Every structure is written in C-alpha cells, then in structure tokens.
Amino acid sequence: MRSFSLALFLLTTMRLASAEITYPPAKKLDVVDDYHGTKIADPYRWLEDDNSDETKAWVKAQNAVTFGYLDAIPQRDVIRERLTKLWNYERFGSPHRKGGRVFFTHNTGLQNQAVLKVAESLDAEPRVLLDPNTLSADGTTSLTDYAPSEDGKLLAYGLSKAGSDWTELHVRDVSTGADREDLIKWVKFSGISWAKDGSGFYYSRYDEPKEGSALTQKNEFHKLCFHKLGTSQNEDVLVYERPDHPDWNINGSVTDDGRYLVIELAQGTDPKHRVFYKDLSEAAGKVVELLPDADASYQLIDNVGTKFYFRTDLKAPRYRVIVIDLNKPDRANWVEVIPQSADKLDGVSMIGGQLISEYLHDARSLVRCFDLDGKVIRELPLPGIGTVGGFGGKREDADTFFSFTSFTEPGAIYHLDVASGNSTVWRKPQVDFASDAYETKQVFVTSKDGTQVPVFLVHKRGLKLDGSNPTLLYGYGGFNISLTPGFSISRAVWLEMGGVYAMANLRGGGEYGSEWHIAGTKLHKQNVFDDFIASAEWLIKERYTSSAKLAIQGGSNGGLLVGACMTQRPELFGAALPAVGVLDMLRFHKFTIGWAWTSDYGSSENAEEFKALLAYSPLHVLKPGTPYPATLISTSDHDDRVVPAHSFKFAARLQECQAKDGPPVFIRIETSAGHGAGTALKKTIDSSADQWAFLVKALDMK
C-alpha cells in the first residue's frame, strides 16, 4: 500500500508540473443497496473506512493534488499574511463569577487556543489558570468547557484532542493550579454541573466504543452520571439512563439554589424535549417526570422556590415565558409571564430580579427587560445592527456581562448594572480593520413560493452595481439555528479584497421561531435550497454580481446546502465551498451522532422520506459530463460529527462526473482537526487563506 500511495503522489506531482490536473484514481466497487424497491449504487463505499490503508493513500494523493494547485496561486501568501496580521488582536470571553473569583478566557492574538484566566476580583490582576497551548505541540488540544465549583476553589474542565467531540474531564485546584487525580473519559454532548457542596459534579457520557471505532461508531445510550471527587470513574453513580430509548440524549444541571437536579431529555436534535427533576434535599428522592410529552421546547430559566420559569414554544412558535409550580404542576395551573410577541424570544436570563430577554427582530438582536411578573421595565440600547450574547449569573446578582458584535465590529464586552440598565465597556478589542469603510444593510428576497427571505449584505461603501463584484453567499438553514450578524477576521479580509459578503437567513433556521424551522425540514427541505437559490438570483438580478463572480459557502448542514444548490443549479455559481458537509443523505444516520439529525432530514428507512432525500442528496444527483462550478471541498480527519466519508465519497464522484473541460474540483483534508470547534488558529488561518486564494482564481479576481 505504501508503493500505491507513493506512485499516486509521483504521478500527481508530474502532472501538476506540466500544468495539468489529474485527479487520483478512485476504484469503484459493485455495491448496491435496495431502498424500498429502488436500487442505489454506492461504488465508493470503501472510502467510509477511514482506517484502511487504501483510504489513507487516497487522502494523501488528493491532498497532494489540492495543495499542488493552491501552492501555485501567487496571491495565497499575501492573503495568509494579511489574515495573520488581522488575527493578531487581543480577545476576551465574558467573565464568569464563582466564590468571589472571576473566570474568563483570553487570547493575546495568535495563540492557537484561548487561555483560561482567573482573578480574585473584577479589578484584580488576573493569572493563568489553564493554558491549552501547552498541552500539545501543534496546538490542537482545546478547552471545550469549564465549570468552577460553587466556592470557586475547584475547576472541572473538559479537553478535546485534535478536534474530536470526545472530551476528557479533569479537576484543577484553582489556588495552586495543580490537577487532582480525577479523570473522566468518553464524555460527549455533555455539560458540567457541580453539586452545591462541591462534593462532585454531574456529567453525561457514552459507553467506551470498540477499539478503532471511536470516530465512526454510532453514539447511543447516553447516560447521566455523578462523579464524586477523589474516586475513580468506575465508581461514578449512574443517575439516570433510558435503555428503552437509545436515541435520547440526557443532560442534568443543578439549580442555583442547589435543591433540584433538572434532567433534560432530547431525542436527537429535535428541539422538542422532556424535562424531569429530582429533589436533592431528599436522600431517596425519585426522578419526577414534570414534562414527559416532548410536545414543545422547554428551556429552564431559573426557579424561585418551587416555581420554575421556562422559555417555551408551546402554543407560541416565537416563544414565551411560563411558570410551573411543582406543588401544582397540572397544565391548568401554568401561568404565562411573558407572552409571545412579533419577534422571536431567543433567550432569557434571570438576573437581579429581572428577566433579561434577548429577541431576534429580522435576525438582529433586541434586549428587553421584564420584572418577574412580566411587566416591561426597559429596552436596552444597543450599538447598532448586531448580535448580543451572555447575561450569565444568578438571580441575586446586581450586575452581569454581555457581548455585542456586528459584521464590521469585533465583539466588545459590556458590564451591565441591572437595576439602572446602564452599561459600560469592560473590554473592547482593537483590530487593524477600517470598519467605517464598509456598510451593512438588509434586504428581503422573494423565494420560489413567495416567502420573504432576509439577506444581510456587507460591502465597501460606494459599491458599483455593475455585475462585476466577486460575491460570497453564505447560508445554513437547519436545526433551528439562527444566523445573526457577527465579526469574522476571515470575512474582513474578503471585504478588503473587494468582495461582497451576503448572508441569507433561510427556512430551517431559527430566526423566526419554530414554524420557520419546520418549514425547512424533512419533506419541506427543498424550501431551504429554493431560498438560497432565490438569494443568488436576486444578487445577480440587482447587479451586485454575476454567475461567474458568485461563490457559495456553508459548513456542516450548510455544506449540504452548498452541495444541493451546486448540483441543482450548477450554471448559477462560479465557485462552491462546501465544508464538513452532510452529503450522503441515504447513510448519514449510520455514523456517530448522525441518527440524531433525522428530526430535520428524515430517514432513508422511511419510504416517503427516502424519495425526498434521494431527490436532493448531493452525492446521488451528480450527473456525468455536467460542468459543475469550481469546487473546494473541506473536511477533517478527526471529524466525528459529520464523518469525512461524506466529503470523500462526494469528491470522488464529483471528480468522476465533472465535465472534461470543466473547472477544477478539489478536496482539502485537514489533519488533527474535527468539525470546527477548537481548531488551532494556525490551521484556521491556513484554511481561510486556501479558500480565498481558490476564489481569487475561480472568480478571476483582479
């Protein structure tokens, strides 16, 4: 197999040297599946085995072709230098108080990972508590989560290696900076919640996977456990499990008053879920099924004694706030505190005796404050069109912190006095970017069925609408996730290069609540692609750009979006950048956490849903001889969320089908990286430079 790999590499090098692009050969097997009487060939099934020597040889050969092409683009080094310079700015995370101490993350600029710091007070000099950059030579070990104990003396924290979703939990003494012997493995999709007395913490895990299958094996039978400090993991208490429901994800959190353990049970990524609780004041307390029906989303805000405040979309697709008293939990006794409004209620925090409520108005943030009875106190002034986040803390806290960011301004952190509503800047980063030279506006595009789709546009002031502007259209459209304005160094460089940035708020997302989300799921998924295509057509019609100058970009579910649109309307786009995408819609549910996505996609095991999936599955709709747009597929070898087999198979088939004289189509496979979270900054910079360099050539940018 080594000789096979070397031969491919040498062949690739020779062909590239003569200015030809010859893609590495990919064998085709006679693999056919029967879906409800329909035979579907899957000739590249062998690429699903990421551990095989043959797949590794193919990956190496593909990267040789891709990087050989990218290395020859002269603008690439200049772009990388500019990205590096811009990224070299100080960044902070919102402060988190426990036991009088203040915890926050900090990056001096070009550190691969943010550093966790602690200070004895808000005004005290902080010190380094945990530096993930010292834990691996290549900067690919990341801090995934952290939780100080109630007294602030201990820190439970999670580490991920090489971008994997798998997390190891450790415990550190805050005063000394020394780790205890506690070690928790096989943690995934979990929070960390301390017992009030600091005796231990709750977390969620899966069973240890079979050897060699950690990055591909199906994740089922989530368990909620309690780890007592000073004991080994095999002594941890199993708090709750549901062996009758292998597809339930189980997470637990202790209420601020320490009395209740609240257990949330979600079926995959479906926002509808169940809420149970356990009274921790009772030694033999049983788990009580408070909300067992999974008929809506219920997000616990806080409790005041036995009164539990929930944000819910029950009978309110744009969400409202209700109170349930544990002493009289029947639905007839539920009390509405904040009714549904015209804007989506996106999040609520109980701070300083107020309900600080974040709203989305056409995908931009508004913040309104209510008392605990739902009376409006004020609307917080914000700096402009952007996104807020934060508002952490407890009911009795007099202050809190929040962040605000826009497309052209990096995220500043504000210190809010809750009683007065006055806020001051706590930290504001300084970036070498002329934000005043650019403008942001929002337009509404009419989709195929008449739905109005919001699209944000960011570009240089005085832009000429002559159809010649290189434009990047970005989207997601799934899983109830909202795309809102935010600053990105990568996008800032794109704007400096003369590019237009467009972000479409597609159905399937959460910008307008649950109805907007449902309208882009399962049998309605085509609505998402129609919204994106309509946005592209609008940009061309209004002469912002032309097909030859238009690129589309998206990651994960957004990678599916790009894959679906470039195969449905290949003539509409000049380039495509699908990243870590779900591209095989018939087999996605067979790997790691893929089964959880059936709430949005449906499943090929259902006859009706199979027909809908097959109609748009990017891997299966590719047609030989079609001139597809110039394409740079991106994935990572440690992506155990959307396994790289999706991108591998799509790349092999796309290279097979691309018209003889069509634009180049490549796959870029990152090493020691995962789905995106925790990626080392150097790898992020390199990836961005490669994408922009690829677009320089694909869109013929001057």
C-alpha positions in Angstrom: 0.0 0.0 0.0 3.0 2.3 0.6 4.1 1.8 -3.0 0.5 2.5 -4.2 0.5 5.8 -2.3 3.9 6.8 -3.5 3.0 6.0 -7.1 0.0 8.2 -6.9 1.9 11.0 -5.3 4.6 10.9 -8.0 2.0 10.7 -10.8 0.3 13.8 -9.3 3.5 15.8 -9.0 4.5 15.1 -12.6 1.1 16.0 -14.0 0.9 19.2 -12.0 4.3 20.2 -13.1 3.1 20.2 -16.7 0.1 22.4 -15.7 -2.4 19.6 -16.0 -4.8 18.5 -13.3 -5.1 14.7 -13.0 -7.2 13.5 -10.1 -6.1 10.5 -8.1 -7.9 7.3 -9.3 -10.7 6.0 -7.0 -11.7 2.4 -7.6 -15.4 1.6 -8.0 -16.9 -1.4 -6.3 -20.1 -3.2 -7.2 -22.1 -2.2 -4.1 -25.8 -1.8 -4.4 -28.5 -1.2 -1.8 -32.2 -1.7 -2.0 -34.3 1.2 -0.6 -37.9 0.3 -0.7 -37.5 -1.4 -4.1 -35.2 1.2 -5.6 -31.6 0.0 -6.3 -29.0 2.6 -5.4 -25.3 2.0 -6.3 -22.7 3.1 -3.8 -19.4 2.4 -5.6 -17.2 4.4 -3.2 -18.4 2.7 0.0 -14.8 1.7 0.7 -14.0 5.3 1.5 -16.2 5.1 4.6 -13.4 3.1 6.2 -11.1 6.0 7.3 -8.7 3.5 9.0 -7.9 1.5 5.8 -4.5 1.9 4.1 -6.3 2.3 0.8 -8.4 5.3 2.1 -5.3 6.8 3.7 -3.4 6.6 0.4 -6.3 8.2 -1.5 -6.4 11.0 1.1 -2.7 11.6 0.8 -2.9 11.7 -3.0 -5.9 14.1 -3.0 -4.1 16.5 -0.7 -1.1 16.4 -3.0 -3.2 17.5 -5.9 -5.1 20.1 -3.9 -2.1 21.7 -2.3 -0.1 21.5 -5.5 -2.8 23.6 -7.1 -3.1 26.1 -4.2 0.7 26.4 -3.9 0.8 27.8 -7.4 -1.6 30.7 -6.7 0.6 33.7 -6.1 -1.9 35.7 -4.0 -2.2 32.9 -1.4 0.9 34.0 0.6 -0.3 37.7 0.7 -3.7 36.6 1.8 -2.3 34.4 4.6 0.0 37.3 5.8 -3.0 39.7 5.9 -5.1 37.1 7.8 -2.3 36.6 10.3 -1.8 40.3 10.9 -5.5 40.9 11.4 -6.0 38.0 13.7 -3.2 39.2 15.9 -5.5 41.1 18.3 -6.5 40.6 21.9 -9.7 38.8 22.6 -11.7 38.1 25.8 -14.6 35.9 26.8 -17.3 37.1 29.1 -16.4 37.0 32.8 -17.9 34.2 35.0 -18.1 34.7 38.8 -17.9 31.9 41.4 -17.0 32.2 45.1 -15.9 35.8 44.6 -13.4 34.8 41.9 -13.7 35.9 38.3 -13.0 33.4 35.4 -12.7 34.4 31.7 -10.9 33.3 28.6 -8.2 35.4 26.9 -6.2 35.2 23.7 -3.2 37.6 23.2 -3.7 37.4 19.4 -2.1 34.5 17.6 -2.4 31.8 20.3 -3.8 28.6 18.8 -6.2 28.3 21.8 -7.7 30.8 24.2 -6.2 30.7 27.7 -8.4 30.4 30.9 -7.6 33.1 33.5 -8.8 33.8 37.0 -8.8 36.9 39.2 -9.6 37.3 42.8 -12.0 40.2 41.9 -13.1 42.1 38.8 -10.4 44.7 39.3 -7.6 42.3 40.4 -4.7 41.3 38.2 -5.7 38.0 36.5 -3.4 35.0 36.3 -3.3 32.0 34.0 -5.3 29.1 35.3 -5.2 26.8 32.3 -3.3 27.2 29.0 -4.3 24.5 26.5 -1.5 25.7 24.2 1.0 23.9 26.4 -0.8 20.5 26.2 0.0 19.6 22.6 2.9 20.6 20.3 0.6 21.6 17.4 -2.0 23.5 19.4 -4.8 21.0 18.7 -5.8 20.3 22.3 -8.7 22.6 23.2 -10.7 23.6 26.2 -14.3 22.5 25.5 -16.0 23.6 28.7 -15.2 24.6 32.2 -17.2 24.9 35.5 -15.9 26.3 38.8 -17.4 24.9 42.0 -19.8 27.0 44.0 -17.0 28.3 46.2 -14.7 28.9 43.3 -11.9 26.7 44.8 -12.1 23.9 42.2 -12.4 23.9 38.4 -13.9 21.0 36.4 -12.9 21.3 32.8 -13.1 19.4 29.5 -10.4 18.8 26.9 -10.7 17.7 23.3 -7.8 16.4 21.2 -7.5 17.0 17.5 -11.0 18.5 17.2 -12.9 15.4 18.3 -16.3 15.7 20.0 -14.9 13.2 22.6 -14.0 15.0 25.8 -11.9 14.1 28.9 -12.9 15.8 32.1 -10.3 16.9 34.7 -10.4 18.8 38.0 -7.9 21.6 38.9 -7.2 23.3 42.2 -7.8 27.0 41.5 -5.3 28.3 44.1 -2.4 26.1 43.2 -3.1 25.4 39.6 -2.5 21.7 40.2 -4.7 18.9 38.8 -6.3 16.4 41.0 -6.2 12.7 40.1 -9.9 12.8 38.9 -10.2 11.7 35.3 -13.4 11.2 33.3 -13.4 9.7 29.8 -15.9 9.0 27.0 -17.8 12.2 27.6 -19.7 13.7 24.7 -22.5 16.3 24.3 -22.4 17.0 28.0 -22.4 19.9 30.4 -20.7 20.0 33.8 -22.8 20.8 36.8 -21.4 20.9 40.4 -23.3 19.8 43.5 -23.9 22.8 45.7 -21.5 21.4 48.4 -18.7 20.8 45.9 -18.6 17.1 46.6 -18.7 16.3 42.9 -20.4 17.0 39.6 -22.9 15.7 37.1 -21.9 14.9 33.5 -23.1 12.8 30.6 -21.3 10.0 28.7 -21.5 7.1 26.3 -20.0 3.6 26.9 -16.5 3.2 25.7 -16.5 2.5 21.9 -15.0 -0.5 20.3 -11.3 -0.2 19.6 -10.6 1.7 16.4 -14.1 2.9 16.0 -14.2 6.0 18.3 -14.5 8.4 15.3 -17.2 6.5 13.4 -19.3 4.3 15.8 -22.9 5.2 16.3 -23.4 7.1 19.6 -26.3 5.6 21.5 -27.4 5.1 25.1 -26.4 8.4 26.7 -26.1 8.3 30.5 -26.3 10.9 33.2 -23.7 10.2 35.9 -22.3 11.8 39.1 -18.6 11.8 39.8 -17.6 12.1 43.5 -14.3 13.9 43.9 -11.4 11.6 44.8 -12.9 8.5 43.3 -12.3 6.6 40.1 -14.7 6.9 37.2 -15.8 3.2 37.6 -17.2 4.2 40.9 -19.4 7.0 39.5 -23.1 6.9 40.3 -25.4 6.2 37.3 -28.1 8.9 38.0 -30.4 8.3 35.0 -30.5 6.3 31.8 -33.1 5.1 29.4 -32.1 1.8 27.8 -35.5 1.7 26.2 -34.6 4.8 24.3 -31.1 4.6 22.9 -31.7 7.8 20.9 -32.3 10.0 23.9 -29.6 12.5 24.9 -29.6 13.1 28.7 -28.2 16.1 30.5 -28.5 17.3 34.1 -28.0 20.6 35.8 -28.3 21.7 39.4 -30.5 24.7 40.1 -28.8 27.8 41.6 -30.4 27.2 45.0 -28.8 23.7 45.0 -32.1 21.9 45.7 -33.1 20.4 42.4 -31.3 18.3 39.7 -33.1 19.2 36.4 -32.8 16.5 33.8 -33.4 17.4 30.1 -34.0 14.6 27.6 -33.8 15.3 23.9 -34.4 13.0 21.1 -31.6 13.8 18.7 -31.6 17.4 17.6 -35.4 17.8 17.8 -36.0 21.0 19.8 -39.0 19.3 21.4 -37.8 17.6 24.6 -38.7 16.3 28.0 -37.9 17.8 31.5 -37.7 15.7 34.7 -36.3 16.7 38.1 -35.0 15.2 41.3 -35.3 16.9 44.7 -31.8 16.7 46.1 -32.9 17.6 49.6 -34.5 14.1 49.8 -31.9 11.4 50.3 -34.0 8.9 48.4 -35.6 11.4 46.1 -37.1 9.9 42.9 -36.9 11.3 39.4 -40.2 13.1 38.7 -41.4 13.4 35.1 -42.5 17.0 35.1 -42.8 17.4 31.3 -42.9 13.9 29.8 -44.7 14.6 26.5 -42.0 16.2 24.3 -44.7 18.4 22.8 -42.6 21.6 22.8 -39.3 23.1 23.7 -38.8 23.9 27.4 -35.7 25.9 28.5 -35.4 26.3 32.2 -34.6 29.9 33.0 -34.4 29.6 36.8 -36.5 28.7 39.8 -37.9 30.7 42.7 -38.5 28.0 45.3 -40.9 25.6 43.7 -41.8 27.9 40.8 -39.9 27.1 37.7 -39.6 29.6 34.9 -39.5 28.2 31.4 -39.0 29.7 27.9 -41.2 27.6 25.6 -42.7 27.5 22.1 -45.8 25.6 23.4 -48.7 27.3 21.6 -46.2 30.1 20.8 -43.9 29.4 17.8 -41.9 32.6 18.6 -41.6 31.6 22.3 -43.0 32.9 25.5 -42.2 32.6 29.3 -44.4 30.5 31.6 -44.2 29.5 35.3 -44.9 26.0 36.5 -45.3 25.4 40.3 -44.0 22.0 41.3 -46.6 21.9 44.0 -49.4 22.1 41.4 -47.9 21.1 38.1 -51.1 20.4 36.2 -51.3 22.4 32.9 -54.4 24.2 34.1 -52.2 25.9 36.8 -49.4 27.1 34.4 -49.0 30.9 34.4 -47.9 32.9 31.4 -45.5 35.7 32.4 -44.2 37.0 29.1 -46.5 36.4 26.1 -45.3 35.7 22.6 -44.5 38.9 20.6 -44.0 39.7 16.9 -40.2 39.0 17.4 -38.7 35.7 18.4 -37.8 35.4 22.1 -34.3 33.9 21.6 -33.1 33.6 25.2 -33.9 34.6 28.8 -31.8 35.1 31.9 -32.9 35.8 35.5 -30.5 38.4 36.9 -31.0 41.0 39.6 -34.7 40.1 40.0 -35.3 40.8 36.3 -36.0 38.6 33.2 -33.4 39.9 30.7 -34.9 38.7 27.4 -33.0 38.5 24.1 -35.1 38.9 21.0 -34.5 38.5 17.3 -36.1 41.1 15.1 -35.4 40.0 11.5 -32.3 38.1 12.7 -30.9 41.1 14.6 -30.7 41.4 18.4 -33.0 43.4 20.7 -32.9 43.1 24.5 -36.0 43.8 26.7 -36.1 43.6 30.5 -39.1 42.5 32.5 -39.9 42.0 36.2 -40.7 38.5 37.4 -44.4 39.2 36.8 -43.8 40.1 33.1 -44.1 43.8 33.4 -41.8 45.7 30.9 -39.0 47.6 32.6 -37.0 48.8 29.6 -35.3 48.0 26.3 -31.6 48.0 26.5 -29.9 50.3 24.0 -27.5 48.5 21.6 -24.8 50.0 19.4 -26.4 49.0 16.1 -27.3 46.1 13.9 -25.7 43.1 15.5 -25.9 40.2 18.0 -25.8 40.1 21.8 -24.8 37.2 24.0 -24.0 36.5 27.6 -26.2 37.7 30.5 -24.8 35.0 32.8 -25.2 35.0 36.5 -27.7 34.4 39.3 -31.0 35.8 40.3 -29.5 37.8 43.2 -26.6 39.3 41.2 -26.7 43.1 40.8 -24.7 43.1 37.5 -23.9 40.9 34.5 -21.9 41.0 31.3 -22.9 40.8 27.7 -21.2 40.9 24.3 -22.2 42.8 21.2 -20.8 42.2 17.7 -21.6 43.2 14.2 -20.3 42.3 10.7 -17.8 45.1 10.8 -17.1 45.4 14.6 -15.4 42.7 16.7 -17.2 41.6 19.9 -17.0 44.1 22.7 -17.9 43.0 26.3 -20.1 45.3 28.3 -20.7 45.4 32.1 -24.4 45.9 32.8 -25.8 47.4 36.0 -29.2 45.6 36.1 -31.1 48.0 38.3 -30.3 51.1 36.2 -29.9 49.5 32.8 -26.6 51.4 32.4 -23.7 49.5 30.7 -20.1 50.3 30.3 -17.4 48.8 28.1 -15.4 46.1 30.0 -13.2 45.0 27.1 -13.2 46.2 23.5 -10.7 44.7 21.1 -8.8 46.8 18.6 -8.4 45.4 15.1 -6.5 46.8 12.2 -9.6 46.9 10.0 -11.2 50.1 8.7 -14.8 49.2 9.6 -16.1 52.7 8.6 -15.2 51.9 5.0 -17.9 49.2 4.8 -21.7 49.3 5.2 -24.3 46.7 6.2 -27.8 46.5 5.1 -30.6 44.0 5.0 -32.8 43.2 2.0 -35.7 40.7 1.6 -35.7 38.3 -1.3 -38.8 36.5 -2.6 -38.3 32.8 -2.7 -39.9 30.3 -5.2 -43.2 30.0 -3.2 -43.4 33.7 -2.3 -41.8 33.6 1.1 -39.8 36.6 2.0 -36.2 35.7 3.0 -33.9 38.2 4.7 -30.4 38.6 3.4 -27.7 40.7 5.0 -25.3 42.5 2.6 -21.9 43.8 3.6 -19.5 45.6 1.2 -17.4 48.7 0.6 -19.3 52.0 0.6 -20.0 53.3 -2.8 -20.1 49.9 -4.4 -20.9 50.0 -8.1 -23.7 47.7 -9.1 -22.3 46.6 -12.5 -22.4 42.8 -12.1 -18.6 42.6 -11.7 -18.2 42.3 -7.9 -16.9 39.0 -6.5 -19.6 37.9 -4.1 -19.7 35.2 -1.4 -23.2 34.0 -0.4 -23.3 32.1 2.9 -26.1 30.1 4.4 -27.0 27.3 6.8 -30.8 26.7 7.0 -31.3 23.9 9.5 -31.7 22.6 13.1 -33.4 25.7 14.4 -30.1 27.6 14.3 -30.2 31.3 13.7 -27.6 33.1 11.6 -27.1 36.6 13.0 -24.5 39.4 12.4 -21.0 38.7 13.7 -17.5 39.8 13.1 -15.1 37.4 11.4 -11.4 38.1 10.5 -11.7 35.8 7.5 -14.7 37.8 6.2 -12.9 41.1 6.9 -10.1 40.1 4.6 -12.7 39.0 2.0 -14.2 42.5 2.2 -10.7 44.1 1.9 -10.1 42.0 -1.2 -13.1 43.8 -2.8 -15.6 41.1 -2.1 -19.3 41.4 -1.3 -20.5 39.2 1.6 -24.1 38.1 1.6 -25.7 36.0 4.4 -29.1 34.5 3.8 -31.5 33.7 6.7 -33.1 30.5 5.2 -36.0 28.5 6.4 -34.9 25.6 8.5 -33.1 28.0 10.8 -34.5 29.5 14.0 -34.6 33.2 13.0 -38.4 33.4 13.2 -39.2 30.6 15.6 -40.4 27.0 15.3 -42.7 27.5 12.2 -39.8 28.9 10.2 -37.7 25.9 11.3 -40.2 23.3 10.5 -40.8 24.8 7.0 -37.3 23.7 6.1 -37.3 20.2 7.4 -37.9 16.7 6.1 -40.3 16.8 3.2 -40.0 20.6 3.1 -36.2 20.6 2.9 -36.3 21.8 -0.7 -37.6 25.2 0.6 -34.1 25.8 2.1 -32.4 25.3 -1.2 -35.1 27.4 -3.0 -34.5 30.2 -0.6 -30.7 30.1 -1.2 -31.1 29.9 -5.0 -33.5 32.9 -4.9 -31.0 34.9 -2.9 -28.3 34.1 -5.5 -30.7 35.1 -8.4 -31.5 38.3 -6.6 -27.8 39.2 -6.3 -27.4 38.7 -10.0 -30.6 40.5 -11.0 -29.7 43.5 -8.8 -26.3 43.5 -10.5 -24.3 43.0 -7.3 -22.6 40.2 -9.1 -22.9 37.7 -12.0 -22.8 33.9 -12.0 -19.1 33.8 -13.0 -18.3 36.0 -9.9 -20.6 34.3 -7.4 -19.4 31.8 -4.8 -21.4 29.9 -2.2 -20.2 28.7 1.1 -21.5 26.7 4.1 -20.4 24.2 6.7 -22.0 21.1 8.2 -25.7 21.4 7.3 -24.5 24.4 5.3 -22.2 22.0 3.4 -25.3 20.1 2.5 -26.9 23.4 1.4 -23.9 24.2 -0.9 -23.8 20.6 -2.2 -27.5 20.6 -3.0 -27.6 24.0 -4.7 -24.4 23.5 -6.8 -25.8 20.2 -8.1 -29.3 21.6 -8.7 -28.2 24.8 -10.4 -24.6 24.3 -11.4 -24.7 27.1 -14.0 -25.7 29.7 -11.4 -22.4 29.7 -9.5 -18.8 30.3 -10.3 -17.5 28.5 -7.3 -18.6 26.4 -4.3 -17.0 25.9 -0.9 -18.8 23.0 0.9 -17.2 22.3 4.3 -17.6 19.3 6.6 -20.9 18.7 4.8 -23.6 16.1 5.1 -23.5 14.9 1.5 -24.7 11.3 1.5 -28.3 11.7 2.6 -29.1 8.0 2.5 -26.5 6.8 5.0 -25.8 9.8 7.3 -27.7 8.2 10.2 -25.4 5.2 10.4 -22.4 7.1 11.8 -21.6 8.6 15.2 -24.4 11.1 16.1 -25.9 11.2 12.5 -29.1 9.4 13.7 -29.9 12.5 15.7 -30.4 14.5 12.5 -33.4 12.5 11.3 -35.6 15.1 13.1 -34.5 17.6 10.5 -33.8 15.4 7.5 -36.0 12.3 7.9 -34.5 8.9 7.1 -34.0 6.7 4.1 -35.6 3.9 6.2 -38.9 5.7 5.7 -40.2 5.2 2.1 -41.7 8.7 1.7 -38.7 10.5 3.3 -36.3 8.3 1.2 -37.8 9.8 -2.0 -37.3 13.3 -0.7 -33.8 12.6 0.4 -32.8 11.0 -2.9 -34.1 13.9 -4.8 -31.6 16.3 -3.4 -28.8 14.1 -1.9 -25.7 15.8 -3.3 -23.8 12.5 -3.7 -26.6 10.9 -5.6 -27.7 13.6 -8.0 -24.3 14.2 -9.6 -24.5 13.6 -13.4 -21.6 12.7 -15.6 -20.4 15.3 -18.1 -22.0 18.2 -16.2 -19.9 21.4 -15.9 -20.1 21.9 -12.1 -18.7 25.1 -10.6 -15.1 25.2 -9.4 -15.3 23.4 -6.0 -13.1 23.2 -3.0 -14.5 20.6 -0.5 -13.2 20.8 3.0 -13.2 18.1 5.7 -11.0 16.9 8.6 -9.6 13.6 9.6 -11.0 13.8 13.2 -14.5 15.0 12.4 -16.6 12.6 14.4 -19.7 14.8 14.0 -20.1 14.6 10.2 -17.7 11.8 9.3 -15.2 12.7 6.5 -16.6 9.8 4.4 -19.4 12.2 3.3 -16.8 14.5 1.7 -14.6 11.7 0.5 -17.4 10.0 -1.5 -18.7 13.3 -2.8 -15.3 14.3 -4.0 -14.6 11.0 -5.8 -18.0 11.1 -7.5 -17.7 14.9 -8.4 -14.3 14.4 -9.9 -15.7 11.5 -11.9 -18.7 13.5 -13.1 -17.1 16.9 -13.8 -17.2 17.9 -17.5 -14.0 17.2 -19.3 -13.2 20.9 -19.7 -15.0 22.0 -16.5 -13.4 24.0 -13.7 -11.2 22.2 -11.1 -12.8 20.3 -8.2 -10.6 19.5 -5.2 -10.9 18.2 -1.6 -8.8 19.7 1.2 -8.4 17.2 4.1 -7.2 18.8 7.3 -5.2 16.7 9.8 -5.6 16.7 13.6 -8.8 18.7 13.3 -12.5 18.0 13.7 -15.8 19.5 12.9 -14.6 23.0 13.6 -14.8 23.7 17.3 -11.4 24.0 19.0 -9.5 24.1 15.7 -6.0 25.5 16.2 -5.8 29.1 15.0 -2.9 28.4 12.6 -5.0 25.8 10.9 -7.9 28.2 10.7 -5.7 30.8 9.1 -4.3 28.4 6.6 -7.7 27.1 5.7 -9.1 30.6 5.2 -6.1 31.6 3.0 -6.6 28.5 0.9 -10.3 29.2 0.4 -9.8 32.9 -0.6 -6.9 32.0 -2.9 -9.0 29.4 -4.5 -11.8 32.0 -5.1 -9.2 34.5 -6.5 -8.5 32.1 -9.3 -12.0 30.6 -9.6 -13.7 34.0 -9.8 -10.9 35.7 -11.7 -10.5 38.4 -9.1 -8.3 41.3 -10.0 
